[in-house]
């Protein structure tokens, strides 16, 4: 765009911002358009690959073409001789300094955590693992020079099937074996729950492997200044990354600065300490020059950590009226070749969520983590909670079908009633607030549920080749990853607190510094709204700084729908401390007792008089320091660390109607309604955007996406031509609404929202597909429910058993 074009766009955004906002005195709850967007949409932004440094070099990595092999020889000499090549290295060149990539969540005493070198030295365990690198004056010369590296491999058997991997005699991914860990959780008498139960539902579901596809590929730039280093990275976790880089490389933490510039999406894929981040840092130290790496899309599909990949065996015992007696869950979770930052904890995040919103007498959960010769798995949007919600919501539909009850009615008979909160669930969590009845009633009304059921019955009676299916998903989730005490009990390697700072500038403007690190969530806007309300200053007088460990020196970063419910509250607490400081100064200036002051609309006013001072005037008075009371510093700046007492528990009801062409297997979403309860809403536009994006990703799992490996362990879905991502044209218009049950675990009453749509939508869609096909004897279709899979299920016209061979397909 030209300067004129970008200026026009920015002006139009500003005008629409003014036009579309309702009048009102409170910022919290106001649908503010995002402050960030004018800059981002007009290209006035900085992302990692857009950055340069004097003397910049580019690194490219040679990656293993084999899923499992010993490395017998690596010769990089040919690459070193090519024009523009500055250096080339093998894993052996880094063996003494590269350490092992960290796993911060050892979930059991018997867990196996193998060494995970950033660059393979003697053995490769998945296709795409780095074995050598070339550093050149531009990335294209570096890429060309990779072809001159000679690597010899001794191929070893690939390990791809989780069940086979656990059998005696299976080839080993690691010398210690293929079982990473085993965890079991029991609550209540599970044997009694199943003994003589009138109804037992026994199902096995496959959570297919998914590949995160953020708008911005991963990128790293590392620079050195003597013994100090600066890392720019497209990361969600600058603070965590800084700590872990120090641990892995031995470089003192205070000599490392990490900057997350404008980051284009993450969805968990950038919640990681990657091989490339470690190696770029080591290369900058080795060469004394800045080094940058940016992944290609096909490289990303191979080497960004993957998500999901579980086999879920679920048994549910119920009374004849549908009341749940007990639930058994047995998971096999594919870890891939190594345990990355939080890999083993991801399936266990769902352990407390399989019971969902339902009451029951007993619950048993077991999970075995399995090593395979595939790319490691780790956090992907929802991280364990979507898998759990899918399992329980699919089984609830199966229970309804068994009892010939409406799926909504079965849920009503089992869910926690609104007057029972706070409620401690069978898995031990205490849900603080909620109203499942209200959310469901509103969703049913918006959806036109009864009318759609009548149409469905008519189509079935007529034998219409296009059948209508209706899917229900009533969910809750555990989010706002904290509190630290609970994370400690789970043996998680860090806390769940968050830090915020507020600086009152001499002119009365406000700088908010947050430990959260946004990558599309709108923190700058939301935090500005929180601070503007708390301090009583104009929204436009607040700016938000983040993502740089030299500026925001403390933080636990952004993931797990924690930013608002932990980071936003830290900002609020810091604002309250600013007001406490300002109160003492105001009392001195106004010659009264602090107890005689009331605070409203950004000003301290002496009760019963017109005498007042605004907080912005007091900021200047603190700056001049001409007349400060004894013991008062020449600043109002304050900071706060917030560690909540409980998780937050958003919930909601999602309803989906699909049309399934029984002749072709084509599935079309006809309508989609989502009513979510995320507590108090700071910015409705941002909430709606988060829900829209989440639903899109959940639908993508249900209908489109799957990472596929062949029998040799080669990833077949390495490009966007092979890995199907839905576009806007593939998705319906979503009809959204909300109910509001404020959280009691934080003073704003807010709950997380970033993952809710993804958690709820996948079972809603699959339940709808199966509902359309159930009269044909079909009770499951493996995700993604592609036209071929639906068509094949129809050809069989019989209940489908979930086989491992099917899982591989």
Secondary structure as GFF3:
##gff-version 3
##sequence-region A 1 809
A	DSSP	alpha_helix	3	20	.	.	.	ID=ss1
A	DSSP	alpha_helix	35	41	.	.	.	ID=ss2
A	DSSP	three_ten_helix	48	50	.	.	.	ID=ss3
A	DSSP	beta_strand	57	63	.	.	.	ID=ss4
A	DSSP	beta_strand	69	75	.	.	.	ID=ss5
A	DSSP	alpha_helix	77	80	.	.	.	ID=ss6
A	DSSP	beta_strand	85	90	.	.	.	ID=ss7
A	DSSP	alpha_helix	91	94	.	.	.	ID=ss8
A	DSSP	beta_strand	123	124	.	.	.	ID=ss9
A	DSSP	beta_strand	130	136	.	.	.	ID=ss10
A	DSSP	alpha_helix	139	145	.	.	.	ID=ss11
A	DSSP	three_ten_helix	146	148	.	.	.	ID=ss12
A	DSSP	beta_strand	150	155	.	.	.	ID=ss13
A	DSSP	alpha_helix	162	165	.	.	.	ID=ss14
A	DSSP	beta_strand	179	187	.	.	.	ID=ss15
A	DSSP	alpha_helix	190	194	.	.	.	ID=ss16
A	DSSP	beta_strand	199	211	.	.	.	ID=ss17
A	DSSP	beta_strand	219	225	.	.	.	ID=ss18
A	DSSP	beta_strand	228	233	.	.	.	ID=ss19
A	DSSP	alpha_helix	238	249	.	.	.	ID=ss20
A	DSSP	three_ten_helix	253	255	.	.	.	ID=ss21
A	DSSP	beta_strand	256	259	.	.	.	ID=ss22
A	DSSP	alpha_helix	275	287	.	.	.	ID=ss23
A	DSSP	beta_strand	291	294	.	.	.	ID=ss24
A	DSSP	alpha_helix	297	303	.	.	.	ID=ss25
A	DSSP	beta_strand	306	318	.	.	.	ID=ss26
A	DSSP	beta_strand	324	336	.	.	.	ID=ss27
A	DSSP	alpha_helix	343	348	.	.	.	ID=ss28
A	DSSP	beta_strand	362	371	.	.	.	ID=ss29
A	DSSP	alpha_helix	385	403	.	.	.	ID=ss30
A	DSSP	alpha_helix	407	412	.	.	.	ID=ss31
A	DSSP	three_ten_helix	418	420	.	.	.	ID=ss32
A	DSSP	beta_strand	423	424	.	.	.	ID=ss33
A	DSSP	beta_strand	430	431	.	.	.	ID=ss34
A	DSSP	alpha_helix	436	447	.	.	.	ID=ss35
A	DSSP	alpha_helix	449	462	.	.	.	ID=ss36
A	DSSP	beta_strand	466	476	.	.	.	ID=ss37
A	DSSP	alpha_helix	484	489	.	.	.	ID=ss38
A	DSSP	beta_strand	498	504	.	.	.	ID=ss39
A	DSSP	beta_strand	510	514	.	.	.	ID=ss40
A	DSSP	alpha_helix	523	535	.	.	.	ID=ss41
A	DSSP	three_ten_helix	539	541	.	.	.	ID=ss42
A	DSSP	beta_strand	542	545	.	.	.	ID=ss43
A	DSSP	pi_helix	563	568	.	.	.	ID=ss44
A	DSSP	alpha_helix	569	590	.	.	.	ID=ss45
A	DSSP	three_ten_helix	594	596	.	.	.	ID=ss46
A	DSSP	beta_strand	597	600	.	.	.	ID=ss47
A	DSSP	beta_strand	603	606	.	.	.	ID=ss48
A	DSSP	beta_strand	612	614	.	.	.	ID=ss49
A	DSSP	alpha_helix	615	624	.	.	.	ID=ss50
A	DSSP	beta_strand	638	642	.	.	.	ID=ss51
A	DSSP	beta_strand	651	661	.	.	.	ID=ss52
A	DSSP	beta_strand	667	677	.	.	.	ID=ss53
A	DSSP	alpha_helix	684	703	.	.	.	ID=ss54
A	DSSP	three_ten_helix	728	730	.	.	.	ID=ss55
A	DSSP	beta_strand	734	739	.	.	.	ID=ss56
A	DSSP	alpha_helix	756	773	.	.	.	ID=ss57
A	DSSP	three_ten_helix	774	776	.	.	.	ID=ss58
A	DSSP	alpha_helix	787	796	.	.	.	ID=ss59
A	DSSP	alpha_helix	804	808	.	.	.	ID=ss60
###
